[in-house]
């Protein structure tokens, strides 16, 4: 008899535990669904970010494939287009980016140059491998028509 009572007690405890577990699972399902939705949205956001950066990764892979690691110095490019001694380049410290690449900024000061040559120079700098990109331009005209000083800020990617 005592073993029957003990077995009934254990059976009752197990059935109460099973009922509580089932109740907890049923009541927590909306909370778990909401958590899964938040995780799924975070994963979708990561996929969107990854897709938006795909052209950049493709471009960096093409630079790696061509072996282009450092852009040519801007003062040498300017020496071929502007009068001798009119270009002074001041490279700034590089900012590290991903996968060993870094962003280099160079301040190019041009004095007494014809402004008509600036677009062709910027186009030539953009065609280098890796390309220079014009970020800022400060033009200071002189008394002579269509000439003056220019301070140009260029940036480029390089892999030291």
N, C-alpha and C positions, 0 to 999 in steps of 0.2 A: 503494500500500500504506500509506504513512504517513497518507494522508487517511482510509483505512478505519479504521485504528487510532484516529485522532483522533475520527472520527464514533462509533465504538464507545465510546470513553471519555466523550464528551459524552452519549451515550445512557445509558450506565451511571450517570453522575452525575445526570442528570435522573430516571432511574428510582429511584435511591436517595433523591433529594430528594422525589419524589412519595410513595414509601413512608414516609419519615419524617414527611411532612406528614399523610398519612392516619393513621399511628399516633398522632401528636400529637392529631389531631382526635378519634380514637376514645377515647384515654385521658383526654382532658380533658372529654369530654361530661358525665360525672356532676358534675364540679365546676361546669361552666357551668349545668347544670340546677339545681343547688343555689343558685347565685347568682341565677338567674332566679326561683326560688321565694321567696328572701328579698326580692327586689324586688317580686314580686307581693304578698307578705304586707304589705310596707310600704305599697303602694298601697291594699290593702284596709283597712289601719288608718287611712289618711288619709281614705278614703271613709266609714268608720264615724265618725270624728271630725267630718267635714263634716256628716254626717247628724244627729249629736247636737247640732250648733250651728245647725241649720236653724231651729228655733223662735226662737232669739235673733235671727237675721238677719231673720226675718219680722217680729218685734216691732220691731226697729230700723227696718225699712223702713216699717212702719205709722206709727211716730213721725215719720219723715221726711215721709211723705205728709200727715199732719195738720198739720205745721208746728210741732209741739210740740218745743221745743228746751230750754227751761229750766223746771224745776219752780217753783211759786210759793214764796215764802219761808215757812218754817214758823211764824215768829213772827206773821205776818199771819193764817195759818190758826188758830193758837191764840188770837189776840185775839178771834175771833168765837165761841169756845166757852168759854174760861176767863175769870175776872175780869181786869180791866184791870191791866196791869203784872206779871202773874204769870208771863209767858213771856219767856224770853231765849234767843235763838238764837245759836249760835256756829258759823258755817260753817268747815270745815277746808279745807285746800288740796285742789284737785281732782287726781285721778290720771288721767293720759291713758290712753285705751283705743284701740280700732281706729276707723278712718274718721272721725277728728275728734271722736269722742265721749269724754267723760270722766266718771268716777265722782265724785260730790260727796257728802261726808258732812257732816252738820250735827248738832251736839249741842244739844238743846233742853232747857233747864232750866225746870221748872215748879215754882212754889212755892205752897203752901197751896191746893191744888186738890182737888176731889172726885174720888176714884178712879173713880167710876161713869162719868165723862165720858171717861176715857182710851180705852176700846175704840172709842167712836164717833169720837173724834178720829183715832185710828190708821186707822180705816176711811176716814174722809174724806181723810186724807193719801194713802192707797193709791189712791184714786179720781182723784187729780190726773193731769194729763197733762204730762210723764212722771210716773209715780207715785213717791211716797216709800215706802221699805220700812223697817220697823222692824228694826234689827239688834240693839240691846241696850236693856234697860230696867233702871233701878235705882230702886226705890221706897223712900222713907224716910217711914214713917208718923209722924203726929203724935199728940198725945194725944186729939184729936177723932176720933170714929169715922169711918172710911172717907174720911179726908182726909190730906193730907200733901204731901211734895215728891216730884218725879219727875225723873230725869235720863234722857232718851231719846236714843239715837243712831239717826239715820235716814240712809239713803243713797238716791241717785237718779242716774240718767244724765242728762247734759245735753250740749248741743252749743253751745259759745259762738259 
